[in-house]
């Protein structure tokens, strides 16, 4: 047993030794075979420098691309022992599209051979050239597959968390761009762990990329030499933060781009991908922009703040800051433009603009609704006067003839635009100095303005022209050209004559407000370019005005004026201690300054010459002969017609007045007067007429007629209870004045103590300027106990010294015959005598020629005196006297001397004929 057991162990040992030897030999031969094959392969590599890519590697790459959603089709492939794989003419397609969407001419993959031994086929580096991306036909606007990105060259290598792009260049249309940097794929959601992140991203978002390519293509064709640079900074949350800068030498005008842009540049930072909205800031700069209508911009800098949403094709702006160094548009220069647009509430935009237009600042702010195209804006600044020239050139006329500014006006306006960007209204305030407004220069103006495209309204308006100032409003309808001024202030009306035609200064040339411009309220209405429709309603109150050369203390008037028509609805004038109230209506023949008619009505206590001066030259002629010590009270109402109205009186007026104070008429003194008169051209009729004279009153009527150079006066007057002495003094003084002599100190005709009163009834007619041209008739009577103190009669008493004559009544009838007064009958009576006389008084020489017969005791009622009177009647022939000589030195003499005394006594009664009695002719049978 033991021997058998031992041989079994030996046999097993030998068998095991043999097997081990065989295995070692097999291993050695295998190694030598491997080394031989490797040497042969290395020799082949040395000779050919490439090897076919093992199919398992190709399948691995295809599988991983398929896991990423990309189907790959490789052309010729090869690799070398260093692990570099070369793939030629590769194409890639997606499940969604039939045809390949990408192609690569050469693709180099750098693999680690040791990684291949463990089954890791991730390249450590890859390079590609001749890469192209195509837009599928179903996504192309042309309906055909077109190339989007082309000439792509890329060099990159994977990193622990993503990929490092060492170089990437490509062309999109005519845009050349380059990129470099690193992308972190950790934020990218991957459907399978074996997928290639970049391929999966391309497969997932390729349709979006194609749409972006389609949107950009039209704009890129307008760019000249466009180029973009991208710098990728890895981000664990965003994949990468891309710093993008774009440049173009020029952007040409097209339907989408309205102007020519030179040297465009833009830069921003964007995340590669994010599930949340991303806020981005885009910086742009443009050297110059040329827009239609001669708009040129230079030095443009803009910063755009936007909010990006994943998957959204649009890029909404949140805020925009824009700066423009200079701008020219339609002949207007602007500089230092700076604007900010807030679009966070899009489509509502909030904007603010600062600029310098010409040499003046401007600020614009407000809201714009881009959906409805409406806006509410506010504009604040100053208006450069040089812009008026530009506006005039665009309007085709010199508007500086109508409006111009010596200094820049300031303004603060609110602008409204309704949907469709249709202008709705402008409102706000404006203030300006040295403003020229159609031949009128304002020192300053200001107010609140409103304009809706049709109606222009200025309220709370203020204006100053020298010492003139006004507050009020102005409105105008630009369709009908109707306008209206409402002004209140201090205004000298001729200072605004430039706004009206020559009828305005023509009217006001009779007014002088040089002492102080009147306080006025004015309502002017009309239609521009239709001057005949202009109307003016004015209320004015002035101090110390001069009207028609007449100085007044104050004037208050309400007047309605339109061309050739002036209606003073109310007129109050104060001057010379008096006041006048009234109205007048004056009209001219159209298109001339010829008076058509003027109606007037006044109640005046002004000085007569003042009132007449205001009424006109016709009334002045009537008032000229009068001179008042105190202002008369006059009421006048009438009408003045122009010379062009045949058959109508040139002037017709009804006048009434009175004065309780002394006055003169043609230098003849009177004490008071009350009258009613009618003026009809050169005829002036006073009826009734009451005039105070010599403590008495004259009643009656008078008439002035004829032209001034040949004016005649007719009268029918009744003087009652005039004091003879006062009348004598007045007449003596007036006569001396007419003769150019000094007035006497006392009356030559009546003693101062005489109390004699005269009643005279006289009518006559003659030339006003010739006292001796009057003819008429009348009667006169004297009464009172002092008749004997009349010097003329006192001398008669001295002539008859046997008795003292006492007279109490004198009656006479007379005629006025030019230079003489013819007394047909003079009867002088008293208690103890009577005188009967006839004769005449010559006015120029003041000489008397009277024959008088004295009847002693004729008027006595005592029976003894009556008997004596009857007895002494024959002696009346003896007491016939003659009165001759100058009125100042009368001479009485007996007609019958002492030698004839007894002859008269013995005459028969029928022979005692009164020599003074007129002869009565016999009646024929």
ZAMARGU-4260 file (C-alpha; in steps of 0.2 Angstrom, whole numbers, plus 5000, padded with zeros to 4 digits):
<rodrens>
0) 5000/5000/5000 | 5013/5012/5005 | 5023/5008/4989 | 5008/5011/4978 | 5004/5027/4987
5) 5021/5034/4984 | 5021/5030/4966 | 5005/5039/4964 | 5012/5055/4971 | 5027/5054/4960
10) 5017/5052/4945 | 5006/5067/4950 | 5021/5077/4953 | 5028/5073/4936 | 5012/5077/4928
15) 5011/5093/4936 | 5028/5098/4932 | 5025/5094/4914 | 5009/5104/4913 | 5018/5119/4921
20) 5032/5118/4909 | 5020/5117/4895 | 5011/5132/4902 | 5027/5142/4903 | 5032/5138/4886
25) 5015/5143/4879 | 5016/5159/4888 | 5034/5162/4882 | 5029/5158/4865 | 5013/5169/4866
30) 5024/5183/4872 | 5036/5181/4858 | 5022/5180/4846 | 5014/5196/4853 | 5031/5205/4853
35) 5033/5199/4835 | 5016/5205/4830 | 5019/5221/4839 | 5036/5223/4830 | 5027/5220/4814
40) 5013/5232/4818 | 5026/5245/4823 | 5035/5242/4807 | 5019/5244/4798 | 5015/5260/4807
45) 5032/5267/4804 | 5030/5263/4786 | 5011/5268/4784 | 5009/5280/4800 | 4991/5274/4802
50) 4980/5259/4806 | 4962/5255/4803 | 4952/5260/4818 | 4946/5245/4827 | 4927/5242/4824
55) 4924/5242/4842 | 4930/5259/4844 | 4919/5266/4830 | 4904/5256/4836 | 4907/5264/4853
60) 4908/5282/4846 | 4892/5278/4836 | 4883/5271/4851 | 4887/5286/4862 | 4882/5298/4848
65) 4866/5288/4847 | 4863/5290/4865 | 4865/5309/4863 | 4851/5309/4849 | 4863/5310/4835
70) 4866/5297/4821 | 4883/5297/4814 | 4890/5291/4798 | 4909/5290/4797 | 4919/5289/4781
75) 4937/5284/4781 | 4944/5281/4798 | 4961/5278/4805 | 4972/5279/4820 | 4990/5278/4826
80) 4998/5270/4841 | 4998/5286/4850 | 4979/5285/4851 | 4975/5299/4838 | 4960/5294/4828
85) 4956/5302/4811 | 4939/5302/4804 | 4935/5309/4787 | 4919/5314/4778 | 4908/5311/4793
90) 4890/5317/4793 | 4877/5318/4807 | 4858/5318/4807 | 4844/5319/4819 | 4829/5308/4821
95) 4818/5323/4817 | 4826/5327/4800 | 4829/5315/4786 | 4844/5323/4779 | 4861/5326/4788
100) 4861/5342/4797 | 4880/5343/4800 | 4896/5337/4791 | 4914/5336/4795 | 4928/5334/4783
105) 4942/5330/4796 | 4940/5325/4814 | 4954/5321/4825 | 4951/5312/4841 | 4965/5310/4854
110) 4963/5295/4865 | 4974/5288/4878 | 4979/5269/4874 | 4979/5264/4892 | 4961/5271/4893
115) 4956/5260/4879 | 4963/5245/4888 | 4950/5248/4902 | 4936/5252/4889 | 4936/5272/4891
120) 4934/5279/4874 | 4933/5297/4880 | 4945/5308/4869 | 4957/5319/4878 | 4957/5331/4864
125) 4948/5333/4847 | 4950/5344/4832 | 4939/5347/4818 | 4939/5357/4802 | 4928/5359/4787
130) 4913/5358/4798 | 4896/5364/4792 | 4879/5365/4800 | 4863/5365/4789 | 4846/5371/4791
135) 4833/5357/4787 | 4821/5361/4773 | 4806/5361/4785 | 4814/5375/4795 | 4821/5385/4780
140) 4812/5400/4774 | 4816/5394/4756 | 4809/5377/4758 | 4826/5370/4754 | 4840/5364/4765
145) 4853/5378/4766 | 4869/5379/4775 | 4869/5390/4791 | 4886/5389/4799 | 4901/5384/4788
150) 4920/5384/4788 | 4920/5379/4806 | 4936/5375/4814 | 4937/5369/4832 | 4950/5363/4844
155) 4945/5357/4861 | 4948/5345/4875 | 4937/5338/4888 | 4939/5343/4906 | 4933/5335/4922
160) 4916/5345/4921 | 4915/5350/4903 | 4925/5355/4889 | 4939/5368/4885 | 4938/5376/4868
165) 4955/5381/4863 | 4950/5388/4847 | 4934/5390/4837 | 4931/5399/4821 | 4916/5399/4810
170) 4906/5409/4797 | 4887/5413/4798 | 4882/5420/4782 | 4895/5434/4780 | 4899/5435/4799
175) 4915/5428/4805 | 4916/5424/4823 | 4929/5415/4835 | 4927/5408/4852 | 4938/5401/4866
180) 4935/5396/4884 | 4928/5382/4894 | 4910/5376/4896 | 4904/5367/4912 | 4892/5353/4907
185) 4886/5350/4925 | 4871/5361/4924 | 4866/5352/4908 | 4852/5339/4911 | 4858/5323/4902
190) 4846/5309/4897 | 4859/5296/4898 | 4875/5295/4907 | 4884/5288/4891 | 4878/5303/4880
195) 4890/5316/4874 | 4885/5332/4882 | 4889/5343/4867 | 4880/5332/4855 | 4865/5330/4866
200) 4864/5349/4867 | 4865/5350/4848 | 4852/5337/4846 | 4840/5345/4858 | 4841/5363/4853
205) 4845/5362/4835 | 4828/5368/4829 | 4830/5383/4840 | 4847/5387/4833 | 4840/5385/4815
210) 4827/5398/4819 | 4840/5410/4826 | 4850/5407/4810 | 4835/5412/4800 | 4832/5428/4810
215) 4849/5434/4809 | 4853/5430/4791 | 4844/5445/4783 | 4852/5457/4795 | 4870/5449/4793
220) 4869/5452/4774 | 4867/5471/4777 | 4883/5471/4787 | 4900/5475/4780 | 4914/5464/4787
225) 4905/5459/4802 | 4914/5449/4815 | 4911/5442/4833 | 4922/5436/4847 | 4916/5425/4861
230) 4925/5422/4877 | 4918/5407/4888 | 4921/5407/4907 | 4915/5391/4915 | 4901/5392/4927
235) 4894/5378/4938 | 4876/5385/4937 | 4876/5393/4920 | 4888/5381/4910 | 4898/5396/4904
240) 4897/5415/4905 | 4900/5421/4887 | 4908/5437/4884 | 4902/5442/4867 | 4908/5457/4856
245) 4902/5460/4839 | 4910/5473/4826 | 4905/5478/4809 | 4913/5491/4798 | 4896/5497/4791
250) 4877/5492/4792 | 4868/5497/4776 | 4851/5504/4775 | 4837/5492/4771 | 4818/5489/4774
255) 4823/5483/4792 | 4837/5496/4795 | 4832/5514/4790 | 4849/5521/4789 | 4868/5519/4786
260) 4878/5514/4802 | 4897/5516/4802 | 4909/5506/4814 | 4896/5497/4824 | 4902/5488/4840
265) 4892/5478/4853 | 4897/5468/4869 | 4888/5459/4882 | 4889/5444/4894 | 4877/5430/4892
270) 4875/5413/4901 | 4876/5398/4890 | 4860/5391/4897 | 4849/5394/4912 | 4832/5388/4918
275) 4829/5405/4926 | 4827/5422/4918 | 4844/5431/4915 | 4848/5449/4916 | 4860/5455/4903
280) 4868/5471/4899 | 4873/5475/4881 | 4885/5489/4877 | 4885/5496/4860 | 4894/5510/4851
285) 4892/5518/4834 | 4903/5530/4825 | 4890/5538/4815 | 4872/5535/4808 | 4864/5543/4792
290) 4845/5542/4792 | 4833/5548/4780 | 4828/5567/4779 | 4846/5572/4782 | 4847/5566/4799
295) 4865/5563/4805 | 4871/5556/4822 | 4889/5554/4828 | 4897/5547/4843 | 4883/5535/4849
300) 4885/5525/4865 | 4871/5514/4872 | 4869/5502/4886 | 4854/5490/4885 | 4848/5481/4900
305) 4838/5465/4895 | 4829/5450/4903 | 4832/5434/4894 | 4820/5419/4896 | 4826/5401/4891
310) 4818/5396/4875 | 4811/5413/4871 | 4816/5420/4854 | 4813/5438/4858 | 4825/5448/4869
315) 4814/5461/4879 | 4823/5476/4885 | 4821/5482/4903 | 4831/5498/4902 | 4841/5508/4889
320) 4854/5521/4891 | 4859/5531/4876 | 4871/5545/4873 | 4874/5554/4857 | 4888/5566/4855
325) 4880/5576/4841 | 4865/5575/4829 | 4859/5585/4814 | 4842/5584/4808 | 4833/5596/4796
330) 4845/5610/4799 | 4845/5608/4818 | 4860/5604/4828 | 4859/5595/4844 | 4873/5589/4856
335) 4876/5580/4872 | 4861/5569/4870 | 4857/5557/4884 | 4842/5547/4886 | 4836/5533/4897
340) 4821/5521/4892 | 4813/5510/4905 | 4804/5496/4897 | 4801/5485/4912 | 4782/5487/4910
345) 4783/5484/4891 | 4774/5488/4880 | 4774/5504/4891 | 4790/5513/4890 | 4796/5527/4902
350) 4809/5538/4894 | 4819/5553/4899 | 4830/5563/4887 | 4843/5577/4890 | 4850/5586/4876
355) 4856/5603/4870 | 4847/5609/4855 | 4858/5622/4846 | 4864/5631/4862 | 4849/5628/4873
360) 4845/5614/4885 | 4830/5602/4883 | 4823/5588/4894 | 4810/5576/4888 | 4802/5563/4899
365) 4786/5553/4899 | 4777/5536/4894 | 4775/5528/4877 | 4763/5514/4874 | 4772/5504/4859
370) 4756/5493/4858 | 4744/5506/4854 | 4757/5519/4849 | 4751/5532/4861 | 4762/5543/4872
375) 4761/5556/4887 | 4777/5566/4887 | 4784/5581/4896 | 4796/5593/4887 | 4806/5606/4898
380) 4819/5618/4891 | 4823/5633/4881 | 4820/5637/4863 | 4835/5643/4853 | 4829/5658/4842
385) 4840/5652/4828 | 4827/5638/4826 | 4815/5650/4819 | 4825/5651/4803 | 4825/5633/4801
390) 4806/5632/4804 | 4804/5646/4791 | 4814/5636/4778 | 4803/5621/4781 | 4787/5631/4780
395) 4793/5640/4765 | 4791/5657/4772 | 4800/5669/4783 | 4790/5666/4799 | 4802/5679/4808
400) 4791/5692/4800 | 4777/5686/4812 | 4786/5679/4827 | 4804/5680/4833 | 4814/5679/4849
405) 4828/5690/4855 | 4831/5679/4869 | 4828/5660/4871 | 4811/5657/4879 | 4809/5644/4892
410) 4794/5631/4891 | 4787/5617/4901 | 4775/5607/4890 | 4765/5591/4892 | 4762/5582/4875
415) 4749/5569/4872 | 4748/5557/4857 | 4733/5546/4855 | 4734/5528/4847 | 4742/5528/4831
420) 4754/5542/4837 | 4741/5555/4832 | 4745/5572/4841 | 4731/5575/4853 | 4736/5590/4864
425) 4750/5601/4870 | 4748/5610/4887 | 4760/5619/4898 | 4769/5636/4902 | 4780/5647/4892
430) 4790/5662/4897 | 4800/5673/4885 | 4809/5690/4884 | 4812/5702/4870 | 4798/5694/4859
435) 4794/5701/4842 | 4775/5697/4837 | 4771/5704/4821 | 4778/5722/4822 | 4775/5722/4840
440) 4790/5719/4852 | 4786/5712/4869 | 4798/5715/4883 | 4792/5699/4891 | 4778/5687/4889
445) 4772/5671/4898 | 4757/5660/4901 | 4749/5643/4901 | 4746/5636/4883 | 4735/5623/4876
450) 4734/5616/4859 | 4725/5601/4852 | 4729/5603/4834 | 4715/5614/4830 | 4712/5626/4845
455) 4726/5636/4853 | 4722/5643/4870 | 4734/5654/4881 | 4727/5657/4898 | 4735/5666/4913
460) 4745/5675/4900 | 4756/5690/4905 | 4764/5702/4893 | 4774/5718/4895 | 4778/5732/4882
465) 4788/5746/4890 | 4777/5753/4903 | 4762/5743/4896 | 4757/5727/4904 | 4743/5715/4902
470) 4736/5699/4909 | 4723/5688/4900 | 4721/5675/4887 | 4722/5672/4869 | 4713/5658/4859
475) 4714/5654/4840 | 4706/5641/4829 | 4718/5636/4816 | 4705/5629/4805 | 4694/5644/4804
480) 4708/5656/4808 | 4697/5664/4821 | 4705/5672/4836 | 4701/5681/4852 | 4711/5691/4865
485) 4705/5695/4882 | 4717/5706/4891 | 4718/5717/4906 | 4731/5729/4912 | 4739/5745/4907
490) 4740/5748/4889 | 4743/5763/4877 | 4732/5757/4862 | 4744/5765/4849 | 4758/5753/4855
495) 4749/5738/4847 | 4745/5746/4831 | 4756/5734/4821 | 4743/5720/4824 | 4729/5730/4815
500) 4727/5739/4799 | 4729/5758/4798 | 4711/5761/4804 | 4717/5757/4822 | 4731/5770/4823
505) 4720/5782/4813 | 4707/5780/4827 | 4719/5782/4842 | 4728/5797/4834 | 4716/5808/4843
510) 4721/5801/4860 | 4737/5805/4869 | 4741/5795/4884 | 4759/5800/4886 | 4756/5806/4904
515) 4750/5788/4909 | 4744/5773/4900 | 4726/5769/4904 | 4721/5754/4914 | 4711/5744/4901
520) 4702/5728/4898 | 4702/5723/4880 | 4692/5709/4870 | 4698/5708/4853 | 4690/5695/4841
525) 4692/5692/4823 | 4699/5681/4809 | 4717/5682/4804 | 4719/5689/4786 | 4702/5695/4787
530) 4704/5712/4795 | 4686/5718/4791 | 4680/5705/4803 | 4690/5711/4818 | 4681/5718/4833
535) 4687/5726/4848 | 4678/5729/4865 | 4688/5739/4877 | 4686/5746/4894 | 4699/5759/4898
540) 4702/5771/4913 | 4716/5784/4910 | 4723/5798/4920 | 4728/5815/4913 | 4724/5810/4895
545) 4723/5822/4880 | 4709/5819/4868 | 4708/5829/4852 | 4720/5841/4860 | 4709/5843/4875
550) 4717/5840/4892 | 4707/5830/4905 | 4710/5824/4922 | 4702/5807/4920 | 4693/5797/4907
555) 4683/5780/4908 | 4676/5772/4893 | 4669/5757/4886 | 4671/5756/4867 | 4666/5743/4854
560) 4677/5745/4838 | 4678/5736/4822 | 4685/5742/4806 | 4677/5758/4801 | 4665/5757/4816
565) 4668/5765/4833 | 4654/5763/4846 | 4658/5771/4863 | 4645/5763/4873 | 4650/5773/4889
570) 4661/5788/4891 | 4665/5797/4907 | 4677/5812/4906 | 4683/5822/4921 | 4692/5838/4919
575) 4691/5857/4923 | 4681/5854/4938 | 4667/5845/4928 | 4661/5829/4922 | 4654/5822/4906
580) 4644/5806/4903 | 4638/5800/4886 | 4641/5789/4871 | 4645/5790/4853 | 4644/5779/4837
585) 4656/5784/4823 | 4657/5775/4806 | 4668/5777/4791 | 4665/5773/4773 | 4673/5755/4771
590) 4691/5755/4765 | 4693/5774/4768 | 4695/5786/4782 | 4680/5796/4776 | 4667/5799/4790
595) 4650/5792/4786 | 4641/5797/4801 | 4643/5800/4820 | 4629/5800/4833 | 4633/5806/4850
600) 4624/5809/4866 | 4632/5818/4881 | 4628/5825/4898 | 4642/5837/4903 | 4647/5849/4916
605) 4664/5851/4909 | 4671/5867/4903 | 4662/5872/4888 | 4677/5873/4877 | 4683/5856/4884
610) 4666/5848/4879 | 4666/5856/4862 | 4683/5850/4859 | 4678/5832/4862 | 4662/5834/4852
615) 4671/5840/4836 | 4675/5856/4826 | 4657/5859/4822 | 4652/5860/4840 | 4667/5870/4844
620) 4661/5883/4831 | 4645/5885/4840 | 4653/5886/4858 | 4667/5898/4852 | 4657/5914/4855
625) 4653/5909/4873 | 4664/5911/4888 | 4659/5904/4905 | 4665/5909/4922 | 4658/5892/4929
630) 4656/5876/4920 | 4638/5875/4912 | 4627/5860/4912 | 4625/5854/4894 | 4615/5840/4887
635) 4618/5837/4869 | 4612/5823/4857 | 4614/5823/4839 | 4622/5816/4823 | 4636/5821/4811
640) 4635/5815/4793 | 4649/5814/4781 | 4651/5824/4765 | 4646/5809/4755 | 4628/5809/4761
645) 4619/5821/4750 | 4602/5828/4756 | 4607/5825/4774 | 4612/5839/4786 | 4631/5838/4790
650) 4627/5840/4808 | 4611/5839/4818 | 4611/5841/4837 | 4598/5845/4850 | 4606/5854/4864
655) 4600/5860/4881 | 4609/5868/4895 | 4609/5880/4909 | 4621/5889/4920 | 4618/5899/4936
660) 4634/5909/4934 | 4640/5924/4923 | 4645/5921/4905 | 4648/5931/4889 | 4642/5929/4872
665) 4653/5937/4859 | 4660/5946/4874 | 4643/5953/4880 | 4641/5949/4898 | 4626/5939/4905
670) 4622/5932/4922 | 4614/5916/4919 | 4605/5906/4906 | 4594/5891/4902 | 4591/5885/4884
675) 4585/5872/4873 | 4592/5872/4855 | 4593/5863/4839 | 4609/5864/4828 | 4606/5860/4810
680) 4622/5862/4800 | 4625/5881/4801 | 4608/5885/4809 | 4606/5886/4828 | 4589/5889/4835
685) 4587/5892/4854 | 4569/5890/4859 | 4565/5892/4873 | 4579/5904/4879 | 4581/5912/4896
690) 4596/5923/4899 | 4600/5933/4914 | 4605/5951/4911 | 4607/5966/4922 | 4597/5958/4937
695) 4583/5954/4925 | 4579/5939/4914 | 4576/5938/4896 | 4564/5926/4888 | 4562/5921/4870
700) 4571/5913/4856 | 4586/5916/4845 | 4593/5909/4829 | 4610/5908/4822 | 4611/5904/4804
705) 4623/5904/4789 | 4641/5900/4788 | 4654/5906/4800 | 4660/5920/4789 | 4643/5926/4785
710) 4633/5921/4801 | 4617/5930/4805 | 4608/5932/4821 | 4589/5933/4823 | 4581/5935/4840
715) 4564/5938/4848 | 4567/5943/4866 | 4558/5949/4881 | 4568/5957/4895 | 4560/5959/4911
720) 4564/5969/4926 | 4582/5973/4921 | 4591/5986/4932 | 4593/6001/4921 | 4609/6006/4930
725) 4617/5989/4928 | 4611/5988/4910 | 4619/6005/4907 | 4635/6000/4914 | 4636/5984/4904
730) 4631/5992/4888 | 4644/6006/4891 | 4658/5994/4894 | 4653/5982/4880 | 4652/5998/4868
735) 4669/6003/4874 | 4676/5986/4871 | 4669/5986/4853 | 4677/6003/4850 | 4693/5997/4858
740) 4692/6010/4872 | 4694/6008/4891 | 4678/6005/4900 | 4672/6020/4910 | 4673/6019/4929
745) 4655/6025/4932 | 4639/6026/4922 | 4637/6042/4913 | 4619/6040/4911 | 4611/6034/4927
750) 4615/6039/4945 | 4621/6025/4956 | 4606/6028/4968 | 4594/6026/4954 | 4581/6012/4956
755) 4574/6010/4938 | 4569/5994/4930 | 4567/5991/4912 | 4556/5979/4902 | 4561/5977/4884
760) 4553/5967/4870 | 4563/5967/4855 | 4565/5957/4839 | 4578/5959/4825 | 4590/5951/4813
765) 4608/5955/4808 | 4626/5949/4805 | 4634/5942/4821 | 4650/5951/4818 | 4642/5968/4813
770) 4632/5977/4827 | 4625/5990/4815 | 4618/5977/4803 | 4603/5973/4814 | 4585/5978/4809
775) 4570/5975/4819 | 4557/5982/4831 | 4553/5982/4849 | 4546/5991/4864 | 4553/5996/4880
780) 4547/6002/4897 | 4556/6010/4912 | 4548/6010/4929 | 4553/6015/4946 | 4554/6030/4957
785) 4572/6034/4951 | 4568/6038/4933 | 4572/6056/4937 | 4589/6051/4942 | 4593/6047/4924
790) 4605/6060/4919 | 4595/6063/4903 | 4579/6066/4912 | 4588/6075/4926 | 4594/6088/4913
795) 4576/6090/4907 | 4571/6095/4925 | 4584/6108/4926 | 4578/6116/4910 | 4561/6118/4917
800) 4565/6127/4933 | 4548/6133/4938 | 4544/6115/4944 | 4553/6099/4948 | 4547/6085/4936
805) 4544/6069/4944 | 4543/6053/4932 | 4539/6035/4937 | 4535/6027/4920 | 4543/6027/4903
810) 4536/6018/4888 | 4542/6018/4870 | 4541/6009/4853 | 4556/6009/4842 | 4563/6001/4827
815) 4581/5995/4824 | 4587/6001/4808 | 4606/5997/4806 | 4615/6011/4814 | 4601/6020/4822
820) 4586/6017/4834 | 4570/6025/4828 | 4558/6029/4842 | 4541/6032/4835 | 4534/6035/4852
825) 4541/6039/4869 | 4529/6042/4883 | 4536/6048/4900 | 4524/6050/4914 | 4524/6054/4932
830) 4514/6061/4947 | 4516/6079/4941 | 4520/6079/4922 | 4520/6069/4906 | 4532/6070/4891
835) 4528/6064/4873 | 4543/6062/4862 | 4549/6055/4845 | 4566/6054/4838 | 4581/6043/4835
840) 4598/6038/4842 | 4613/6035/4831 | 4623/6021/4838 | 4640/6024/4830 | 4641/6043/4836
845) 4630/6040/4851 | 4620/6056/4846 | 4602/6060/4851 | 4589/6069/4840 | 4573/6069/4849
850) 4558/6082/4850 | 4548/6081/4866 | 4533/6090/4872 | 4531/6092/4891 | 4513/6092/4899
855) 4515/6098/4917 | 4503/6090/4930 | 4496/6079/4916 | 4496/6063/4925 | 4491/6070/4942
860) 4475/6063/4950 | 4473/6078/4962 | 4458/6089/4956 | 4468/6105/4958 | 4482/6098/4948
865) 4470/6092/4935 | 4462/6109/4933 | 4479/6117/4932 | 4484/6104/4919 | 4469/6108/4908
870) 4473/6127/4911 | 4491/6125/4906 | 4488/6114/4891 | 4491/6128/4879 | 4507/6130/4887
875) 4513/6113/4881 | 4517/6121/4864 | 4528/6133/4873 | 4536/6118/4883 | 4541/6109/4867
880) 4560/6104/4869 | 4573/6096/4858 | 4586/6084/4864 | 4602/6083/4854 | 4620/6080/4857
885) 4630/6065/4863 | 4622/6053/4875 | 4636/6057/4887 | 4633/6075/4886 | 4615/6078/4880
890) 4608/6095/4877 | 4590/6101/4880 | 4583/6116/4872 | 4566/6124/4869 | 4559/6122/4851
895) 4549/6139/4853 | 4558/6154/4860 | 4551/6169/4871 | 4547/6180/4856 | 4534/6167/4850
900) 4527/6164/4867 | 4512/6176/4865 | 4508/6171/4847 | 4505/6154/4853 | 4493/6160/4867
905) 4481/6169/4855 | 4480/6155/4842 | 4463/6147/4840 | 4461/6129/4846 | 4461/6122/4829
910) 4477/6130/4825 | 4485/6122/4840 | 4492/6107/4830 | 4504/6095/4838 | 4520/6097/4827
915) 4525/6079/4833 | 4509/6071/4827 | 4510/6062/4811 | 4499/6068/4797 | 4485/6057/4792
920) 4481/6057/4773 | 4463/6060/4768 | 4454/6045/4762 | 4448/6046/4744 | 4430/6047/4741
</rodrens>
